[in-house]
Amino acid sequence: MILFAIALSQELKILKEEFKNLKIRNIDFLLTWVWVLNTIYSIKDYISKNKKPDFIINIWVCGKINDCFLDFFQVYRIKNLANNKEIICPIYINFWNLKSIASSDKIITSFNELENESFVDMESAGIDFICDKEKIPYIIIKKPFDIVSKNSKKVDLKSLEDSLRWFNYLWLIREIENFISKNTKNNFDEGISNLKQKLKLTFSENELLKKYINKNIAFWSPEENIFKNLDLLNKKEILDLIKK
């Protein structure tokens, strides 16, 4: 499952509208609200109540130092303004325009507070922290929106919503699905091997088992749940199930 971690309700609204049209399953949305600690708490709380996501996407607007024509970018480095530490983000997917960003616990209203960074948000340091602790791959994608100034506390919500449309969400999801698929193949092979050995399956029985599991994965059944359920059955029960 892919989880979108969204800081603003306006961003969440647009995302849900876009994905309703795309009809992509196996994704979920979480409103974290702004602020690093809110981000950490919200995702930790989500994980405690739900299945841990396979991938987290933090997406959208950030502040910028001036008018720029950069449509969106992927964060590869975070300057945490709270402790002046540098965070290098793992690049699980090299999606587009790798840039550095400052992450702040407060609204920034002056260029001088940015430590020579061109962009700033209030959640990226929290995303990296919780994902690192929970061992969840992630990507941070930002849309430069409002210019850092004394007016940073007054965001034009209509303009914000309009700025989030027309993004190729399908492309992003497909790239992430490919990443997840490549990195879960070993788990799949190990699960098949364990069942084959435990149940002493023949070659043809093993091939039927693979087809059954792949069919369930294709219909978005969590892989670990499939193996967990099969592990509770004896050989006859499994063979009756996969031959249906």
Backbone as CSV, one residue per row, in Angstrom:
resi,resn,N_x,N_y,N_z,CA_x,CA_y,CA_z,C_x,C_y,C_z
1,MET,0.832,-1.195,0.000,0.000,0.000,0.000,0.876,1.258,0.000
2,ILE,0.465,2.234,-0.788,1.177,3.514,-0.889,0.387,4.564,-0.126
3,LEU,1.068,5.284,0.760,0.402,6.288,1.583,0.842,7.688,1.179
4,PHE,-0.131,8.549,0.884,0.132,9.968,0.666,0.022,10.681,2.009
5,ALA,1.097,11.328,2.436,1.091,12.119,3.676,0.996,13.586,3.285
6,ILE,-0.140,14.218,3.612,-0.457,15.549,3.114,-0.583,16.519,4.280
7,ALA,0.019,17.703,4.150,0.039,18.656,5.259,-1.214,19.528,5.334
8,LEU,-1.822,19.833,4.191,-2.944,20.769,4.173,-4.212,20.114,3.633
9,SER,-5.348,20.481,4.186,-6.615,19.901,3.743,-6.918,20.260,2.290
10,GLN,-6.473,21.454,1.837,-6.689,21.848,0.441,-5.917,20.922,-0.506
11,GLU,-4.716,20.539,-0.087,-3.912,19.606,-0.890,-4.578,18.239,-0.938
12,LEU,-5.078,17.802,0.197,-5.752,16.503,0.275,-6.988,16.465,-0.616
13,LYS,-7.729,17.557,-0.620,-8.935,17.642,-1.449,-8.607,17.433,-2.923
14,ILE,-7.573,18.116,-3.415,-7.195,17.995,-4.823,-6.717,16.582,-5.144
15,LEU,-5.908,16.026,-4.268,-5.396,14.670,-4.496,-6.537,13.657,-4.619
16,LYS,-7.499,13.740,-3.723,-8.614,12.794,-3.763,-9.432,12.963,-5.038
17,GLU,-9.591,14.201,-5.480,-10.313,14.447,-6.741,-9.572,13.819,-7.913
18,GLU,-8.253,14.015,-7.951,-7.449,13.482,-9.046,-7.480,11.958,-9.055
19,PHE,-7.344,11.340,-7.903,-7.282,9.881,-7.853,-8.641,9.226,-8.032
20,LYS,-9.694,9.959,-7.788,-11.026,9.433,-8.076,-11.171,9.195,-9.567
21,ASN,-10.629,10.072,-10.356,-10.677,9.924,-11.818,-9.725,8.829,-12.311
22,LEU,-8.570,8.685,-11.648,-7.587,7.695,-12.076,-7.984,6.269,-11.707
23,LYS,-8.803,6.135,-10.664,-9.290,4.826,-10.211,-8.148,3.866,-9.880
24,ILE,-7.167,4.370,-9.169,-6.050,3.540,-8.723,-6.347,3.045,-7.319
25,ARG,-6.173,1.730,-7.111,-6.422,1.156,-5.797,-5.108,0.984,-5.035
26,ASN,-5.246,0.491,-3.819,-4.101,0.206,-2.955,-3.309,1.456,-2.585
27,ILE,-4.018,2.573,-2.439,-3.398,3.796,-1.930,-4.263,4.327,-0.789
28,ASP,-3.664,5.141,0.063,-4.416,5.751,1.149,-3.891,7.176,1.352
29,PHE,-4.667,7.983,2.060,-4.316,9.384,2.277,-4.323,9.687,3.767
30,LEU,-3.360,10.471,4.205,-3.269,10.862,5.602,-3.018,12.358,5.693
31,LEU,-3.893,13.053,6.411,-3.704,14.478,6.648,-2.849,14.636,7.906
32,THR,-1.618,15.105,7.741,-0.697,15.226,8.871,-0.753,16.597,9.526
33,TRP,-1.248,17.600,8.800,-1.168,19.005,9.171,0.291,19.449,9.147
34,VAL,0.503,20.759,9.171,1.860,21.292,9.101,2.562,21.155,10.448
35,TRP,3.878,21.281,10.401,4.755,21.228,11.568,5.389,19.845,11.647
36,VAL,6.689,19.842,11.899,7.472,18.601,11.928,6.907,17.600,12.928
37,LEU,6.604,18.029,14.135,6.119,17.096,15.157,4.728,16.561,14.837
38,ASN,3.876,17.385,14.236,2.574,16.888,13.783,2.746,15.778,12.758
39,THR,3.690,15.967,11.856,3.961,14.980,10.815,4.390,13.654,11.426
40,ILE,5.339,13.729,12.350,5.844,12.509,13.000,4.729,11.796,13.759
41,TYR,3.980,12.547,14.563,2.910,11.948,15.361,1.837,11.321,14.474
42,SER,1.420,12.039,13.445,0.328,11.560,12.581,0.679,10.251,11.888
43,ILE,1.899,10.164,11.363,2.292,8.941,10.659,2.484,7.788,11.637
44,LYS,3.087,8.057,12.784,3.248,7.004,13.798,1.893,6.492,14.264
45,ASP,0.955,7.392,14.476,-0.392,7.012,14.891,-1.081,6.185,13.813
46,TYR,-0.885,6.582,12.543,-1.472,5.826,11.429,-0.928,4.395,11.410
47,ILE,0.388,4.268,11.559,1.027,2.948,11.515,0.533,2.066,12.656
48,SER,0.323,2.655,13.822,-0.123,1.874,14.977,-1.549,1.343,14.803
49,LYS,-2.328,2.002,13.951,-3.731,1.617,13.763,-3.979,0.879,12.453
50,ASN,-3.000,0.883,11.569,-3.178,0.290,10.243,-1.940,-0.522,9.867
51,LYS,-2.010,-1.165,8.729,-0.847,-1.851,8.182,0.221,-0.828,7.801
52,LYS,1.476,-1.150,8.077,2.561,-0.248,7.708,2.598,-0.109,6.187
53,PRO,2.637,1.119,5.660,2.662,1.294,4.196,3.963,0.793,3.583
54,ASP,3.893,0.409,2.308,5.091,-0.021,1.582,5.920,1.177,1.140
55,PHE,5.261,2.328,1.010,5.935,3.527,0.508,5.129,4.740,0.946
56,ILE,5.829,5.819,1.292,5.152,7.067,1.677,5.528,8.178,0.704
57,ILE,4.517,8.924,0.283,4.718,10.088,-0.577,4.311,11.326,0.203
58,ASN,5.245,12.234,0.405,4.918,13.549,0.965,4.920,14.545,-0.186
59,ILE,3.828,15.225,-0.353,3.654,16.049,-1.537,2.817,17.260,-1.149
60,TRP,3.134,18.385,-1.273,3.014,19.399,-2.221,3.696,20.699,-1.891
61,VAL,2.962,21.766,-1.609,3.540,23.107,-1.740,4.631,23.408,-0.714
62,CYS,5.535,24.322,-1.117,6.580,24.812,-0.220,6.818,26.291,-0.511
63,GLY,7.507,26.968,0.392,7.869,28.362,0.172,9.114,28.465,-0.686
64,LYS,9.308,29.620,-1.313,10.462,29.838,-2.191,10.998,31.248,-1.952
65,ILE,12.250,31.483,-2.337,12.848,32.789,-2.059,12.488,33.834,-3.104
66,ASN,12.075,33.410,-4.291,11.712,34.378,-5.328,10.862,33.684,-6.382
67,ASP,10.428,34.447,-7.354,9.667,33.845,-8.452,10.585,32.926,-9.240
68,CYS,10.175,31.692,-9.403,10.971,30.747,-10.191,10.026,29.958,-11.088
69,PHE,10.575,29.402,-12.135,9.763,28.690,-13.117,9.812,27.183,-12.912
70,LEU,10.406,26.755,-11.790,10.468,25.332,-11.481,9.075,24.858,-11.087
71,ASP,8.546,23.896,-11.835,7.180,23.448,-11.608,7.076,22.615,-10.341
72,PHE,7.931,21.625,-10.212,7.998,20.824,-9.000,9.379,20.194,-8.917
73,PHE,9.733,19.679,-7.758,11.032,19.035,-7.623,10.980,17.944,-6.555
74,GLN,11.968,17.069,-6.614,12.118,16.007,-5.624,13.219,16.401,-4.645
75,VAL,12.954,16.229,-3.366,13.916,16.607,-2.325,14.964,15.503,-2.151
76,TYR,16.245,15.897,-2.250,17.327,14.938,-2.001,18.121,15.292,-0.742
77,ARG,17.936,16.534,-0.255,18.667,17.005,0.920,17.766,17.939,1.727
78,ILE,17.831,17.799,3.061,17.023,18.642,3.943,17.942,19.343,4.936
79,LYS,17.783,20.641,5.045,18.495,21.395,6.075,17.504,21.643,7.207
80,ASN,17.676,20.932,8.326,16.774,21.065,9.456,17.135,22.335,10.232
81,LEU,16.308,23.349,10.109,16.613,24.643,10.732,16.529,24.594,12.256
82,ALA,15.877,23.567,12.813,15.749,23.464,14.264,17.077,23.138,14.934
83,ASN,17.927,22.349,14.229,19.219,21.967,14.820,20.399,22.205,13.880
84,ASN,20.089,22.813,12.716,21.121,23.147,11.735,21.815,21.920,11.148
85,LYS,21.126,20.772,11.190,21.723,19.538,10.675,21.298,19.279,9.232
86,GLU,22.185,18.621,8.497,21.914,18.251,7.111,21.412,16.818,7.059
87,ILE,20.350,16.600,6.302,19.802,15.256,6.101,19.887,14.930,4.616
88,ILE,20.540,13.833,4.279,20.589,13.369,2.890,19.518,12.297,2.716
89,CYS,18.572,12.565,1.841,17.455,11.642,1.642,17.856,10.475,0.736
90,PRO,17.491,9.250,1.094,17.715,8.123,0.183,16.898,8.333,-1.099
91,ILE,17.526,8.116,-2.240,16.807,8.276,-3.516,16.344,6.895,-3.975
92,TYR,15.182,6.493,-3.503,14.615,5.210,-3.910,14.148,5.279,-5.351
93,ILE,13.647,6.453,-5.738,13.201,6.705,-7.111,13.733,8.071,-7.525
94,ASN,14.469,8.118,-8.599,14.946,9.403,-9.118,13.884,9.930,-10.066
95,PHE,12.937,10.674,-9.487,11.734,11.032,-10.233,11.930,12.273,-11.089
96,TRP,12.425,13.371,-10.481,12.525,14.611,-11.261,13.192,15.714,-10.455
97,ASN,14.068,16.504,-11.074,14.622,17.742,-10.495,15.008,17.612,-9.016
98,LEU,16.150,17.030,-8.730,16.601,16.876,-7.354,17.057,18.221,-6.790
99,LYS,16.444,18.626,-5.676,16.770,19.910,-5.055,16.858,19.766,-3.541
100,SER,17.509,20.758,-2.927,17.619,20.832,-1.477,16.525,21.736,-0.917
101,ILE,16.140,21.489,0.346,15.087,22.288,0.969,15.409,22.502,2.450
102,ALA,14.976,23.628,2.989,15.050,23.856,4.430,13.744,23.381,5.055
103,SER,13.855,22.814,6.270,12.657,22.377,6.988,12.598,23.127,8.308
104,SER,11.462,23.754,8.569,11.350,24.651,9.720,10.204,24.253,10.639
105,ASP,10.364,24.545,11.940,9.294,24.336,12.909,8.379,25.542,13.020
106,LYS,8.684,26.599,12.288,7.857,27.800,12.326,7.728,28.366,10.915
107,ILE,6.772,29.247,10.726,6.609,29.898,9.429,7.758,30.871,9.219
108,ILE,8.435,30.746,8.082,9.575,31.598,7.754,9.081,32.832,6.992
109,THR,9.480,33.998,7.466,9.018,35.244,6.832,10.166,36.088,6.285
110,SER,11.409,35.569,6.370,12.563,36.337,5.893,13.579,35.406,5.237
111,PHE,14.171,35.840,4.123,15.200,35.060,3.433,16.367,34.737,4.365
112,ASN,16.655,35.643,5.281,17.822,35.481,6.148,17.727,34.265,7.070
113,GLU,16.519,33.748,7.247,16.318,32.591,8.131,16.549,31.258,7.422
114,LEU,16.789,31.290,6.126,16.801,30.063,5.336,18.155,29.375,5.212
115,GLU,19.212,29.938,5.791,20.534,29.289,5.756,20.959,28.974,4.325
116,ASN,20.766,29.954,3.431,21.177,29.841,2.019,20.363,28.833,1.205
117,GLU,19.255,28.358,1.738,18.381,27.471,0.964,17.397,28.301,0.143
118,SER,16.939,27.729,-0.972,16.000,28.435,-1.844,14.547,28.075,-1.570
119,PHE,14.327,26.966,-0.845,12.963,26.492,-0.590,12.821,26.113,0.880
120,VAL,11.591,26.135,1.371,11.354,25.782,2.770,9.958,25.180,2.943
121,ASP,9.859,24.191,3.832,8.559,23.650,4.215,8.565,23.393,5.712
122,MET,7.485,22.767,6.220,7.385,22.534,7.664,7.130,21.069,7.993
123,GLU,7.473,20.154,7.054,7.240,18.740,7.346,8.306,17.776,6.851
124,SER,9.176,18.177,5.933,10.107,17.216,5.327,11.037,16.556,6.345
125,ALA,11.513,17.304,7.342,12.382,16.702,8.361,11.624,15.647,9.154
126,GLY,10.333,15.870,9.371,9.510,14.885,10.075,9.283,13.638,9.246
127,ILE,9.081,13.810,7.938,8.913,12.665,7.040,10.158,11.789,7.067
128,ASP,11.321,12.411,6.909,12.562,11.627,6.930,12.739,10.923,8.270
129,PHE,12.470,11.604,9.371,12.683,11.029,10.701,11.836,9.777,10.915
130,ILE,10.527,9.881,10.689,9.645,8.749,10.971,9.875,7.605,9.990
131,CYS,10.141,7.936,8.721,10.373,6.884,7.728,11.689,6.152,7.992
132,ASP,12.693,6.889,8.458,13.965,6.258,8.806,13.779,5.323,9.998
133,LYS,13.061,5.754,11.012,12.843,4.931,12.205,11.998,3.695,11.899
134,GLU,11.004,3.853,11.034,10.087,2.752,10.733,10.527,1.930,9.514
135,LYS,11.655,2.325,8.898,12.188,1.605,7.734,11.178,1.560,6.585
136,ILE,10.646,2.725,6.250,9.685,2.843,5.150,10.303,3.709,4.052
137,PRO,10.421,3.222,2.834,10.914,4.079,1.741,9.941,5.224,1.476
138,TYR,10.478,6.350,1.020,9.632,7.525,0.833,10.183,8.406,-0.277
139,ILE,9.330,9.329,-0.704,9.745,10.373,-1.638,9.060,11.669,-1.204
140,ILE,9.787,12.772,-1.299,9.237,14.094,-0.987,9.238,14.920,-2.268
141,ILE,8.062,15.345,-2.685,7.923,16.141,-3.907,7.273,17.476,-3.538
142,LYS,7.898,18.565,-3.973,7.423,19.890,-3.595,7.100,20.756,-4.803
143,LYS,6.079,21.559,-4.626,5.665,22.548,-5.620,5.980,23.935,-5.058
144,PRO,6.996,24.656,-5.590,7.273,26.022,-5.118,6.029,26.887,-5.311
145,PHE,5.574,27.515,-4.230,4.303,28.229,-4.316,4.413,29.680,-3.844
146,ASP,4.394,29.907,-2.543,4.400,31.280,-2.047,5.825,31.762,-1.782
147,ILE,6.066,33.032,-2.038,7.386,33.632,-1.810,7.540,33.953,-0.322
148,VAL,8.680,33.577,0.239,8.955,33.844,1.648,8.953,35.353,1.895
149,SER,8.057,35.789,2.774,7.925,37.223,3.084,7.049,37.372,4.321
150,LYS,6.751,38.595,4.670,5.872,38.840,5.809,4.452,38.372,5.526
151,ASN,4.168,38.129,4.251,2.829,37.652,3.872,2.742,36.126,3.814
152,SER,3.796,35.449,4.250,3.815,33.981,4.176,2.711,33.332,4.995
153,LYS,2.199,34.043,5.991,1.127,33.501,6.819,-0.236,33.642,6.153
154,LYS,-0.287,34.354,5.019,-1.546,34.582,4.324,-1.494,33.907,2.950
155,VAL,-1.879,32.650,2.913,-1.814,31.893,1.666,-3.133,31.994,0.914
156,ASP,-3.054,32.258,-0.386,-4.237,32.302,-1.244,-4.650,30.851,-1.516
157,LEU,-5.686,30.380,-0.829,-6.066,28.968,-0.897,-6.565,28.558,-2.277
158,LYS,-7.245,29.465,-2.974,-7.742,29.133,-4.320,-6.559,28.930,-5.266
159,SER,-5.583,29.825,-5.197,-4.391,29.687,-6.037,-3.622,28.421,-5.680
160,LEU,-3.605,28.091,-4.390,-2.923,26.878,-3.952,-3.565,25.646,-4.582
161,GLU,-4.889,25.568,-4.519,-5.599,24.419,-5.101,-5.332,24.322,-6.603
162,ASP,-5.396,25.442,-7.290,-5.173,25.436,-8.740,-3.753,24.984,-9.087
163,SER,-2.801,25.287,-8.222,-1.402,24.952,-8.517,-1.129,23.456,-8.436
164,LEU,-2.030,22.695,-7.820,-1.790,21.266,-7.600,-2.393,20.373,-8.676
165,ARG,-3.117,20.969,-9.602,-3.737,20.171,-10.665,-2.735,19.942,-11.805
166,TRP,-3.080,18.967,-12.659,-2.299,18.693,-13.862,-0.918,18.085,-13.573
167,PHE,-0.777,17.431,-12.458,0.453,16.704,-12.172,0.269,15.253,-12.614
168,ASN,1.368,14.626,-13.100,1.258,13.254,-13.593,1.351,12.268,-12.426
169,TYR,0.257,12.163,-11.675,0.227,11.258,-10.530,0.376,9.802,-10.957
170,LEU,-0.203,9.464,-12.100,-0.141,8.079,-12.576,1.301,7.649,-12.813
171,TRP,2.081,8.521,-13.410,3.498,8.237,-13.656,4.221,7.962,-12.336
172,LEU,3.977,8.817,-11.342,4.616,8.658,-10.037,4.237,7.321,-9.402
173,ILE,2.964,6.987,-9.422,2.503,5.735,-8.811,3.116,4.530,-9.502
174,ARG,3.189,4.572,-10.827,3.765,3.442,-11.564,5.246,3.251,-11.225
175,GLU,5.972,4.357,-11.083,7.384,4.277,-10.702,7.536,3.646,-9.319
176,ILE,6.677,4.022,-8.405,6.732,3.469,-7.047,6.331,2.003,-7.043
177,GLU,5.308,1.661,-7.794,4.895,0.254,-7.871,6.023,-0.618,-8.418
178,ASN,6.753,-0.105,-9.409,7.897,-0.853,-9.942,8.962,-1.051,-8.880
179,PHE,9.206,-0.001,-8.094,10.187,-0.098,-7.006,9.752,-1.151,-5.983
180,ILE,8.489,-1.099,-5.587,7.977,-2.053,-4.593,8.059,-3.476,-5.131
181,SER,7.682,-3.643,-6.389,7.707,-4.968,-7.005,9.115,-5.561,-7.016
182,LYS,10.090,-4.764,-7.404,11.476,-5.241,-7.466,12.020,-5.589,-6.091
183,ASN,11.572,-4.851,-5.083,12.135,-5.040,-3.748,11.349,-6.012,-2.884
184,THR,10.223,-6.530,-3.398,9.483,-7.552,-2.656,9.592,-8.919,-3.304
185,LYS,10.292,-9.006,-4.448,10.416,-10.285,-5.131,11.122,-11.318,-4.263
186,ASN,12.147,-10.891,-3.532,12.868,-11.823,-2.671,11.959,-12.404,-1.590
187,ASN,11.063,-11.558,-1.046,10.120,-12.033,-0.040,9.155,-13.055,-0.634
188,PHE,8.739,-12.791,-1.879,7.833,-13.716,-2.574,8.515,-15.063,-2.781
189,ASP,9.737,-15.034,-3.309,10.474,-16.271,-3.568,10.722,-17.057,-2.290
190,GLU,11.040,-16.321,-1.218,11.299,-16.983,0.067,10.027,-17.632,0.606
191,GLY,8.879,-16.941,0.457,7.610,-17.489,0.927,7.224,-18.751,0.175
192,ILE,7.399,-18.723,-1.139,7.107,-19.904,-1.961,8.017,-21.063,-1.565
193,SER,9.287,-20.783,-1.422,10.269,-21.818,-1.080,9.942,-22.467,0.266
194,ASN,9.559,-21.652,1.232,9.239,-22.184,2.559,8.024,-23.100,2.522
195,LEU,6.987,-22.674,1.759,5.784,-23.508,1.650,6.076,-24.809,0.909
196,LYS,6.859,-24.729,-0.155,7.201,-25.916,-0.928,7.923,-26.940,-0.059
197,GLN,8.863,-26.443,0.738,9.636,-27.333,1.604,8.780,-27.902,2.729
198,LYS,7.973,-27.063,3.343,7.135,-27.506,4.459,6.113,-28.549,4.033
199,LEU,5.493,-28.327,2.853,4.400,-29.198,2.397,4.858,-30.304,1.454
200,LYS,6.169,-30.256,1.078,6.722,-31.243,0.138,5.909,-31.266,-1.159
201,LEU,5.789,-30.093,-1.760,5.015,-29.952,-2.996,5.785,-30.481,-4.193
202,THR,5.062,-31.061,-5.143,5.668,-31.461,-6.406,5.887,-30.217,-7.264
203,PHE,6.565,-30.356,-8.386,6.806,-29.219,-9.274,5.492,-28.613,-9.749
204,SER,4.548,-29.464,-10.206,3.277,-28.958,-10.727,2.450,-28.299,-9.620
205,GLU,2.488,-28.856,-8.421,1.769,-28.256,-7.294,2.362,-26.894,-6.939
206,ASN,3.673,-26.812,-7.002,4.344,-25.550,-6.704,3.987,-24.463,-7.721
207,GLU,3.882,-24.850,-9.007,3.503,-23.895,-10.054,2.067,-23.407,-9.864
208,LEU,1.175,-24.320,-9.450,-0.211,-23.918,-9.161,-0.259,-22.939,-7.996
209,LEU,0.574,-23.192,-6.997,0.639,-22.301,-5.840,1.088,-20.900,-6.250
210,LYS,2.122,-20.829,-7.106,2.614,-19.532,-7.587,1.511,-18.768,-8.317
211,LYS,0.768,-19.469,-9.182,-0.307,-18.820,-9.931,-1.384,-18.281,-8.993
212,TYR,-1.710,-19.072,-7.978,-2.738,-18.667,-7.018,-2.308,-17.394,-6.275
213,ILE,-1.066,-17.373,-5.818,-0.576,-16.225,-5.056,-0.476,-14.988,-5.942
214,ASN,0.034,-15.160,-7.159,0.139,-14.019,-8.091,-1.231,-13.443,-8.433
215,LYS,-2.231,-14.320,-8.553,-3.588,-13.857,-8.851,-4.118,-12.997,-7.707
216,ASN,-3.866,-13.414,-6.480,-4.323,-12.653,-5.318,-3.592,-11.320,-5.200
217,ILE,-2.289,-11.319,-5.511,-1.516,-10.079,-5.483,-2.049,-9.112,-6.535
218,ALA,-2.412,-9.648,-7.702,-2.949,-8.818,-8.787,-4.242,-8.128,-8.378
219,PHE,-4.975,-8.759,-7.450,-6.220,-8.158,-6.963,-6.007,-7.435,-5.637
220,TRP,-4.744,-7.012,-5.407,-4.369,-6.116,-4.316,-4.433,-6.744,-2.933
221,SER,-4.354,-8.066,-2.848,-4.263,-8.676,-1.525,-2.848,-8.502,-0.995
222,PRO,-2.666,-8.051,0.241,-1.317,-7.884,0.789,-0.565,-9.208,0.792
223,GLU,0.639,-9.200,0.237,1.413,-10.429,0.073,1.639,-11.157,1.389
224,GLU,1.993,-10.394,2.446,2.270,-11.046,3.722,1.036,-11.731,4.291
225,ASN,-0.169,-11.167,4.016,-1.413,-11.788,4.488,-1.692,-13.095,3.764
226,ILE,-1.357,-13.142,2.482,-1.570,-14.366,1.700,-0.751,-15.507,2.287
227,PHE,0.534,-15.248,2.508,1.411,-16.299,3.050,1.007,-16.662,4.480
228,LYS,0.585,-15.672,5.258,0.184,-15.942,6.641,-1.036,-16.858,6.672
229,ASN,-1.999,-16.615,5.785,-3.203,-17.447,5.732,-2.899,-18.856,5.239
230,LEU,-2.034,-18.959,4.222,-1.677,-20.275,3.704,-0.917,-21.100,4.728
231,ASP,-0.143,-20.432,5.552,0.660,-21.131,6.549,-0.205,-21.816,7.610
232,LEU,-1.458,-21.394,7.719,-2.365,-21.990,8.700,-3.040,-23.254,8.174
233,LEU,-2.887,-23.525,6.870,-3.566,-24.665,6.236,-2.627,-25.851,6.078
234,ASN,-3.224,-27.048,6.012,-2.416,-28.235,5.696,-2.340,-28.412,4.186
235,LYS,-1.594,-29.414,3.738,-1.352,-29.586,2.303,-2.646,-29.818,1.536
236,LYS,-3.538,-30.662,2.046,-4.794,-30.954,1.350,-5.641,-29.695,1.211
237,GLU,-5.717,-28.910,2.279,-6.506,-27.673,2.245,-5.956,-26.690,1.232
238,ILE,-4.641,-26.579,1.159,-4.009,-25.661,0.206,-4.251,-26.134,-1.221
239,LEU,-4.086,-27.435,-1.471,-4.284,-27.959,-2.829,-5.733,-27.800,-3.277
240,ASP,-6.676,-28.013,-2.357,-8.097,-27.802,-2.691,-8.354,-26.338,-3.041
241,LEU,-7.672,-25.453,-2.336,-7.868,-24.019,-2.544,-7.293,-23.563,-3.879
242,ILE,-6.084,-23.959,-4.199,-5.411,-23.439,-5.410,-5.909,-24.106,-6.680
243,LYS,-6.623,-25.224,-6.554,-7.131,-25.916,-7.738,-8.533,-25.469,-8.110
244,LYS,-9.126,-24.585,-7.297,-10.496,-24.110,-7.579,-10.515,-23.271,-8.852
